Amino acid sequence: MTVTPTLFSRLSAQMLAWNRWMLDLARRKTAVAWLAFFAFIESIFFPIPVDPMLAVMVAARPNRFVFLAMITTIFSTLGGVAGWYLGHEMGLVVIEWLGKTHEFEVIRAAFATHGWMLIMMGAFTPLPYKVTVISGGFLGVGLWPLIIASLLGRGCRFLLVAAIIRTRANRPLATALVTLLLMLVGFFWWMVST
């Protein structure tokens, strides 16, 4: 009896293969360029978060954790600007292409109330950043509020991830940073849910 792979198992296998490929690229001399590239495209359409690649690079080069977090932040924000432009120019067509129409409807309702704060939450939390920036462009969030919220949200997120990896040997400090990260995620969820 042969088992036919389900769509989920094939997608899961593809995601794992992409993740392994990204982690392999993180070990190369051109790793910083690859980090910048993936930070950019992850903010528009790529399904794998850039965080694991950042973590591997920080573990390999712990003294450069701030530099690597800033490269990730800058290129992720630039990708967010490209996503905003796509949303501004093509809107709903892109959302449907990404297959995120349900998420878009939830975000559309939240944008009416929270605007740029939702961009910052999408930049910091597991909420898909690409969906929030494309929606922001489509729903009229200004470019400068998007850039500021993205730099703050993505900067805090990537700096905390890099600092956690950098300080992993110092358990109390790493625990405090993880606690801070979780508290900030909880705060952003609370801000939008009220």
KESEVO-317223 format. One record per residue: residue number from 1; z, x, y of N, C-alpha, C in turn. Coordinates in nm, 2 decimals, decimal comma. Example, Ala and Ser with C-alpha at 12.3 -4.5 7.8 and 13.67 -1.06 7.14 Angstrom:
    i    n_up  n_east  n_north   ca_up  ca_east  ca_north    c_up  c_east  c_north
    1    0,78    1,32    -0,57    0,78     1,23     -0,45    0,78    1,32    -0,33
    2    0,71    1,28    -0,22    0,71     1,37     -0,11    0,79    1,29     0,00
! end
This chain:
    i    n_up  n_east  n_north   ca_up  ca_east  ca_north    c_up  c_east  c_north
    1    0,00    0,08    -0,12    0,00     0,00      0,00    0,00    0,09     0,12
    2   -0,10    0,07     0,21   -0,10     0,15      0,34   -0,05    0,06     0,45
    3    0,02    0,12     0,54    0,07     0,05      0,65   -0,02    0,08     0,77
    4   -0,06   -0,02     0,84   -0,15    -0,01      0,95   -0,06    0,02     1,07
    5   -0,08    0,12     1,15    0,00     0,15      1,27   -0,01    0,04     1,37
    6    0,10    0,00     1,42    0,10    -0,10      1,53    0,06   -0,04     1,66
    7    0,03   -0,12     1,75   -0,01    -0,07      1,89    0,11    0,00     1,95
    8    0,23   -0,05     1,92    0,35     0,02      1,98    0,37    0,16     1,92
    9    0,35    0,17     1,79    0,37     0,30      1,72    0,26    0,40     1,77
   10    0,14    0,35     1,79    0,03     0,44      1,84    0,06    0,49     1,99
   11    0,11    0,39     2,07    0,14     0,42      2,21    0,26    0,52     2,21
   12    0,36    0,49     2,13    0,48     0,58      2,12    0,44    0,72     2,08
   13    0,35    0,73     1,98    0,31     0,87      1,94    0,23    0,94     2,05
   14    0,15    0,86     2,12    0,07     0,92      2,23    0,17    0,97     2,34
   15    0,27    0,89     2,38    0,37     0,93      2,48    0,44    1,05     2,44
   16    0,48    1,06     2,31    0,55     1,18      2,26    0,46    1,31     2,27
   17    0,33    1,29     2,24    0,23     1,40      2,24    0,22    1,44     2,39
   18    0,21    1,35     2,48    0,20     1,39      2,62    0,32    1,46     2,67
   19    0,44    1,41     2,63    0,56     1,48      2,66    0,57    1,62     2,61
   20    0,53    1,64     2,48    0,53     1,78      2,43    0,44    1,87     2,50
   21    0,32    1,81     2,54    0,22     1,89      2,62    0,28    1,93     2,75
   22    0,34    1,84     2,82    0,40     1,87      2,95    0,51    1,98     2,94
   23    0,59    1,97     2,83    0,70     2,07      2,81    0,64    2,20     2,78
   24    0,53    2,20     2,71    0,46     2,33      2,68    0,41    2,39     2,81
   25    0,35    2,31     2,90    0,30     2,36      3,03    0,41    2,41     3,11
   26    0,53    2,36     3,10    0,65     2,40      3,18    0,69    2,55     3,15
   27    0,64    2,60     3,04    0,68     2,74      3,00    0,57    2,84     3,04
   28    0,46    2,80     3,10    0,36     2,89      3,14    0,38    2,95     3,28
   29    0,30    3,05     3,31    0,31     3,11      3,44    0,26    3,02     3,55
   30    0,18    2,92     3,52    0,13     2,83      3,61    0,21    2,70     3,62
   31    0,33    2,71     3,57    0,42     2,59      3,56    0,45    2,52     3,69
   32    0,47    2,59     3,80    0,50     2,53      3,92    0,38    2,44     3,97
   33    0,26    2,49     3,95    0,14     2,41      3,98    0,13    2,29     3,89
   34    0,16    2,30     3,77    0,16     2,19      3,68    0,27    2,09     3,72
   35    0,38    2,14     3,75    0,49     2,05      3,80    0,45    1,97     3,92
   36    0,39    2,03     4,02    0,33     1,97      4,13    0,23    1,86     4,10
   37    0,14    1,90     4,01    0,03     1,81      3,96    0,09    1,68     3,90
   38    0,19    1,70     3,80    0,24     1,59      3,73    0,33    1,50     3,82
   39    0,40    1,57     3,92    0,48     1,49      4,01    0,39    1,40     4,10
   40    0,27    1,45     4,13    0,18     1,37      4,21    0,13    1,26     4,13
   41    0,07    1,28     4,01    0,01     1,17      3,94    0,11    1,08     3,88
   42    0,23    1,12     3,85    0,33     1,03      3,80    0,37    0,92     3,90
   43    0,35    0,96     4,03    0,38     0,86      4,13    0,27    0,76     4,15
   44    0,16    0,78     4,09    0,05     0,68      4,10    0,02    0,61     3,97
   45    0,00    0,68     3,86   -0,04     0,61      3,74    0,01    0,68     3,61
   46    0,05    0,80     3,60    0,09     0,87      3,48    0,22    0,81     3,42
   47    0,22    0,78     3,29    0,34     0,70      3,24    0,46    0,79     3,20
   48    0,45    0,92     3,20    0,56     1,01      3,16    0,63    1,06     3,29
   49    0,76    1,03     3,30    0,84     1,09      3,42    0,83    1,24     3,42
   50    0,84    1,29     3,54    0,83     1,44      3,55    0,96    1,51     3,53
   51    1,07    1,43     3,52    1,20     1,48      3,50    1,22    1,58     3,38
   52    1,17    1,55     3,26    1,18     1,65      3,16    1,12    1,78     3,18
   53    1,00    1,78     3,25    0,94     1,91      3,29    1,02    1,98     3,39
   54    1,07    1,91     3,49    1,16     1,98      3,58    1,28    2,04     3,51
   55    1,34    1,96     3,42    1,46     2,01      3,35    1,43    2,14     3,27
   56    1,32    2,15     3,20    1,28     2,27      3,13    1,26    2,38     3,22
   57    1,20    2,36     3,33    1,17     2,47      3,43    1,30    2,52     3,49
   58    1,39    2,43     3,52    1,52     2,47      3,58    1,60    2,55     3,48
   59    1,60    2,50     3,35    1,67     2,57      3,25    1,62    2,72     3,23
   60    1,49    2,73     3,25    1,42     2,86      3,24    1,45    2,95     3,36
   61    1,46    2,88     3,48    1,47     2,96      3,60    1,58    2,89     3,69
   62    1,71    2,90     3,64    1,82     2,83      3,71    1,84    2,87     3,85
   63    1,81    2,99     3,90    1,83     3,02      4,04    1,73    2,96     4,13
   64    1,62    2,90     4,07    1,52     2,84      4,16    1,53    2,69     4,15
   65    1,64    2,63     4,12    1,66     2,49      4,10    1,63    2,41     4,22
   66    1,67    2,46     4,34    1,64     2,39      4,47    1,49    2,39     4,50
   67    1,43    2,51     4,48    1,29     2,52      4,51    1,21    2,42     4,42
   68    1,24    2,42     4,29    1,17     2,34      4,19    1,19    2,19     4,22
   69    1,31    2,15     4,26    1,34     2,01      4,30    1,26    1,97     4,43
   70    1,25    2,07     4,52    1,18     2,04      4,64    1,03    2,02     4,62
   71    0,97    2,11     4,53    0,83     2,10      4,50    0,80    1,96     4,43
   72    0,89    1,92     4,34    0,88     1,80      4,27    0,89    1,68     4,38
   73    0,98    1,69     4,47    1,00     1,59      4,57    0,88    1,58     4,66
   74    0,83    1,69     4,71    0,71     1,68      4,80    0,59    1,63     4,74
   75    0,56    1,67     4,62    0,43     1,63      4,55    0,45    1,49     4,50
   76    0,57    1,45     4,46    0,59     1,31      4,42    0,58    1,21     4,54
   77    0,63    1,26     4,66    0,61     1,18      4,78    0,46    1,17     4,82
   78    0,39    1,28     4,81    0,25     1,28      4,84    0,17    1,18     4,74
   79    0,21    1,18     4,62    0,16     1,09      4,52    0,19    0,94     4,56
   80    0,32    0,93     4,61    0,36     0,79      4,66    0,27    0,75     4,78
   81    0,24    0,84     4,87    0,15     0,81      4,98    0,01    0,76     4,93
   82   -0,04    0,84     4,83   -0,17     0,80      4,77   -0,16    0,66     4,70
   83   -0,04    0,63     4,63   -0,02     0,50      4,57   -0,01    0,39     4,68
   84    0,06    0,42     4,79    0,07     0,33      4,90   -0,07    0,30     4,95
   85   -0,15    0,40     4,97   -0,29     0,38      5,02   -0,37    0,29     4,92
   86   -0,36    0,32     4,79   -0,42     0,23      4,70   -0,38    0,09     4,71
   87   -0,25    0,07     4,72   -0,20    -0,07      4,74   -0,24   -0,13     4,87
   88   -0,25   -0,05     4,97   -0,29    -0,10      5,10   -0,44   -0,14     5,10
   89   -0,52   -0,07     5,03   -0,66    -0,09      5,02   -0,71   -0,18     4,91
   90   -0,64   -0,17     4,79   -0,69    -0,25      4,68   -0,59   -0,34     4,62
   91   -0,46   -0,33     4,65   -0,36    -0,43      4,62   -0,35   -0,47     4,48
   92   -0,38   -0,60     4,46   -0,35    -0,67      4,33   -0,44   -0,62     4,22
   93   -0,56   -0,57     4,25   -0,65    -0,52      4,15   -0,59   -0,40     4,08
   94   -0,52   -0,31     4,15   -0,45    -0,19      4,10   -0,33   -0,24     4,01
   95   -0,26   -0,33     4,06   -0,14    -0,38      3,99   -0,18   -0,44     3,85
   96   -0,29   -0,51     3,85   -0,34    -0,57      3,73   -0,40   -0,46     3,63
   97   -0,46   -0,36     3,69   -0,51    -0,25      3,61   -0,40   -0,17     3,54
   98   -0,29   -0,16     3,61   -0,17    -0,09      3,56   -0,10   -0,18     3,45
   99   -0,13   -0,31     3,45   -0,07    -0,40      3,35    0,07   -0,43     3,40
  100    0,10   -0,43     3,53    0,24    -0,45      3,58    0,25   -0,57     3,66
  101    0,17   -0,68     3,62    0,18    -0,80      3,71    0,31   -0,87     3,71
  102    0,38   -0,87     3,60    0,52    -0,93      3,60    0,61   -0,86     3,69
  103    0,61   -0,72     3,68    0,70    -0,64      3,76    0,66   -0,66     3,91
  104    0,53   -0,67     3,94    0,49    -0,69      4,07    0,54   -0,82     4,13
  105    0,54   -0,93     4,06    0,59    -1,06      4,11    0,74   -1,05     4,14
  106    0,82   -0,98     4,06    0,96    -0,95      4,09    0,98   -0,87     4,21
  107    0,89   -0,77     4,23    0,90    -0,68      4,34    0,86   -0,75     4,47
  108    0,76   -0,84     4,46    0,71    -0,91      4,57    0,82   -1,00     4,64
  109    0,90   -1,06     4,55    1,01    -1,14      4,61    1,11   -1,05     4,67
  110    1,14   -0,94     4,61    1,24    -0,85      4,67    1,19   -0,78     4,80
  111    1,06   -0,76     4,81    1,01    -0,70      4,93    1,04   -0,79     5,05
  112    1,03   -0,92     5,03    1,05    -1,01      5,14    1,19   -0,99     5,20
  113    1,29   -0,95     5,12    1,42    -0,94      5,17    1,46   -0,79     5,20
  114    1,41   -0,70     5,12    1,47    -0,56      5,13    1,37   -0,45     5,18
  115    1,24   -0,48     5,18    1,15    -0,38      5,24    1,16   -0,24     5,19
  116    1,18   -0,15     5,29    1,18     0,00      5,26    1,30    0,04     5,17
  117    1,41   -0,04     5,17    1,52    -0,01      5,08    1,48   -0,01     4,94
  118    1,39   -0,10     4,91    1,33    -0,11      4,77    1,25    0,01     4,74
  119    1,18    0,06     4,83    1,10     0,19      4,81    1,20    0,30     4,78
  120    1,31    0,31     4,85    1,40     0,41      4,82    1,47    0,39     4,69
  121    1,50    0,27     4,65    1,55     0,24      4,52    1,45    0,28     4,41
  122    1,33    0,25     4,43    1,22     0,28      4,33    1,21    0,43     4,32
  123    1,23    0,50     4,43    1,22     0,65      4,43    1,33    0,72     4,36
  124    1,45    0,65     4,35    1,57     0,71      4,29    1,60    0,66     4,15
  125    1,57    0,54     4,12    1,62     0,48      4,00    1,50    0,47     3,90
  126    1,53    0,42     3,77    1,43     0,41      3,67    1,33    0,30     3,70
  127    1,35    0,22     3,81    1,25     0,12      3,85    1,12    0,20     3,87
  128    1,00    0,16     3,82    0,88     0,24      3,83    0,84    0,26     3,98
  129    0,85    0,38     4,02    0,82     0,42      4,16    0,68    0,38     4,20
  130    0,59    0,40     4,10    0,44     0,37      4,13    0,42    0,23     4,16
  131    0,50    0,14     4,10    0,49     0,00      4,12    0,54   -0,03     4,26
  132    0,65    0,03     4,30    0,71     0,00      4,43    0,62    0,05     4,55
  133    0,56    0,17     4,53    0,48     0,22      4,64    0,35    0,15     4,65
  134    0,29    0,11     4,54    0,16     0,03      4,55    0,19   -0,10     4,60
  135    0,30   -0,16     4,56    0,34    -0,29      4,62    0,37   -0,28     4,77
  136    0,44   -0,17     4,80    0,47    -0,15      4,95    0,35   -0,14     5,03
  137    0,24   -0,08     4,98    0,12    -0,07      5,06    0,05   -0,21     5,06
  138    0,05   -0,28     4,95   -0,01    -0,41      4,95    0,07   -0,51     5,03
  139    0,20   -0,50     5,04    0,28    -0,60      5,11    0,32   -0,56     5,25
  140    0,26   -0,45     5,30    0,27    -0,42      5,44    0,39   -0,33     5,48
  141    0,46   -0,26     5,39    0,56    -0,16      5,43    0,49   -0,05     5,50
  142    0,54   -0,01     5,62    0,48     0,10      5,70    0,48    0,23     5,62
  143    0,38    0,31     5,66    0,37     0,44      5,60    0,49    0,54     5,62
  144    0,53    0,54     5,75    0,65     0,63      5,78    0,78    0,59     5,71
  145    0,81    0,46     5,71    0,93     0,42      5,63    0,91    0,45     5,48
  146    0,79    0,44     5,43    0,77     0,48      5,29    0,79    0,63     5,27
  147    0,74    0,71     5,36    0,76     0,86      5,34    0,90    0,90     5,35
  148    0,98    0,84     5,45    1,12     0,88      5,47    1,20    0,83     5,35
  149    1,18    0,71     5,31    1,25     0,66      5,19    1,22    0,73     5,06
  150    1,09    0,77     5,05    1,05     0,85      4,93    1,11    0,99     4,93
  151    1,11    1,06     5,05    1,17     1,19      5,05    1,32    1,18     5,03
  152    1,39    1,08     5,08    1,53     1,07      5,05    1,56    1,04     4,91
  153    1,49    0,93     4,86    1,52     0,89      4,72    1,48    0,99     4,61
  154    1,35    1,04     4,63    1,30     1,13      4,53    1,38    1,27     4,54
  155    1,40    1,31     4,67    1,48     1,43      4,69    1,61    1,43     4,62
  156    1,69    1,32     4,65    1,82     1,31      4,58    1,81    1,31     4,43
  157    1,72    1,23     4,38    1,70     1,22      4,23    1,67    1,36     4,17
  158    1,57    1,42     4,22    1,52     1,55      4,16    1,62    1,66     4,18
  159    1,69    1,66     4,30    1,79     1,76      4,32    1,91    1,74     4,23
  160    1,95    1,62     4,21    2,06     1,59      4,12    2,02    1,63     3,97
  161    1,90    1,59     3,93    1,86     1,63      3,80    1,86    1,78     3,78
  162    1,80    1,85     3,88    1,80     2,00      3,87    1,94    2,06     3,88
  163    2,03    2,00     3,96    2,16     2,05      3,97    2,24    2,03     3,84
  164    2,22    1,92     3,78    2,28     1,89      3,65    2,24    1,99     3,54
  165    2,11    2,02     3,54    2,06     2,12      3,44    2,11    2,26     3,48
  166    2,11    2,29     3,61    2,16     2,42      3,65    2,31    2,44     3,62
  167    2,39    2,34     3,63    2,53     2,35      3,61    2,58    2,31     3,47
  168    2,49    2,29     3,38    2,53     2,24      3,25    2,63    2,32     3,18
  169    2,65    2,44     3,21    2,75     2,52      3,14    2,89    2,50     3,20
  170    2,89    2,45     3,33    3,01     2,41      3,40    3,04    2,26     3,37
  171    3,10    2,23     3,26    3,12     2,09      3,22    3,18    2,00     3,33
  172    3,29    2,04     3,40    3,34     1,95      3,50    3,24    1,92     3,61
  173    3,17    2,02     3,66    3,08     2,00      3,77    2,96    1,92     3,72
  174    2,91    1,95     3,60    2,79     1,87      3,55    2,84    1,73     3,53
  175    2,96    1,70     3,48    3,01     1,57      3,46    3,02    1,50     3,60
  176    3,07    1,57     3,70    3,08     1,51      3,83    2,94    1,47     3,89
  177    2,84    1,56     3,86    2,70     1,53      3,91    2,64    1,41     3,84
  178    2,66    1,40     3,71    2,61     1,29      3,63    2,68    1,16     3,68
  179    2,81    1,17     3,70    2,88     1,05      3,76    2,82    1,01     3,89
  180    2,80    1,10     3,98    2,74     1,07      4,11    2,60    1,01     4,09
  181    2,52    1,06     4,00    2,39     1,01      3,98    2,40    0,86     3,93
  182    2,49    0,84     3,84    2,50     0,70      3,79    2,56    0,61     3,89
  183    2,65    0,66     3,98    2,70     0,57      4,08    2,60    0,54     4,19
  184    2,51    0,63     4,22    2,40     0,61      4,31    2,30    0,51     4,26
  185    2,27    0,52     4,13    2,18     0,42      4,07    2,24    0,28     4,07
  186    2,37    0,28     4,04    2,44     0,15      4,04    2,44    0,09     4,18
  187    2,46    0,18     4,28    2,47     0,13      4,42    2,33    0,07     4,46
  188    2,22    0,14     4,43    2,09     0,09      4,47    2,06   -0,04     4,40
  189    2,10   -0,06     4,27    2,08    -0,18      4,20    2,16   -0,29     4,27
  190    2,28   -0,26     4,30    2,37    -0,36      4,37    2,31   -0,40     4,51
  191    2,26   -0,31     4,58    2,20    -0,34      4,71    2,09   -0,44     4,70
  192    2,00   -0,42     4,60    1,89    -0,51      4,59    1,93   -0,64     4,52
  193    2,03   -0,64     4,44    2,06    -0,76      4,37    2,15   -0,86     4,46
  194    2,20   -0,81     4,57    2,28    -0,90      4,65    2,20   -0,96     4,76
! end
